[in-house]
Amino acid sequence: AVILASQDENEFPLIPVLPSYGRGRDAPGDGFRYSSFIFGTNLTDVIVTGANGTIDGQGETWWTKFKNN
């Protein structure tokens, strides 16, 4: 199986930056960033298993956006 991230930034909610993250780099108005592709809060006992799966975040799109500001 393949877990495939969307390339549409509108599908990633904006969340407050973490104190260690610094100022917001993803969205206007400092203080916000895009949620991670795989995200959760207050989770326990989470396991992702598989014999030969792939998690594909399709990072090229995001790195291009980052490099182009």
C-alpha positions in Angstrom: 0.0 0.0 0.0 1.0 3.6 -0.5 0.0 6.4 1.9 0.1 9.4 -0.5 0.1 13.1 0.7 -1.9 15.6 -1.2 -0.1 18.4 -3.2 -3.0 20.8 -2.5 -2.0 23.0 0.4 -5.7 23.8 1.0 -6.0 20.3 2.4 -3.6 21.0 5.2 -5.1 23.1 8.0 -3.1 26.0 9.5 -2.1 25.4 13.1 -0.2 27.6 15.6 3.6 27.3 15.5 5.4 25.5 18.2 7.5 27.6 20.6 10.7 25.9 19.2 9.6 26.4 15.6 10.3 30.1 15.5 8.2 32.5 13.5 5.6 31.1 11.1 7.2 30.4 7.7 4.2 28.8 5.9 1.4 31.3 6.1 1.1 35.1 6.1 0.7 36.7 9.5 3.5 34.9 11.4 2.4 32.4 14.0 0.9 29.7 11.8 2.2 26.7 9.9 0.7 24.0 7.8 -0.2 20.8 9.7 2.0 17.8 9.0 0.9 15.2 6.6 0.6 12.7 9.4 -0.5 14.5 12.5 -2.1 13.9 15.9 -2.3 15.3 19.4 -2.5 13.5 22.7 -2.2 10.2 21.0 -1.1 6.9 22.6 -0.3 3.5 21.3 -0.3 4.5 17.6 1.4 2.0 15.3 1.8 2.0 11.5 2.8 -1.4 10.3 3.4 -3.1 7.0 5.7 -5.5 5.2 6.6 -3.3 2.3 4.5 -0.1 2.2 5.4 3.4 1.3 4.7 6.8 2.9 5.0 9.3 0.1 4.8 12.9 1.3 5.4 14.2 -2.3 8.0 16.6 -0.9 9.2 18.0 -4.2 6.1 20.3 -4.4 6.7 21.6 -0.9 10.4 22.0 -1.2 9.9 24.0 -4.4 7.4 26.2 -2.6 9.8 26.7 0.3 12.7 27.6 -2.0 10.6 30.1 -3.9 9.3 31.7 -0.7 
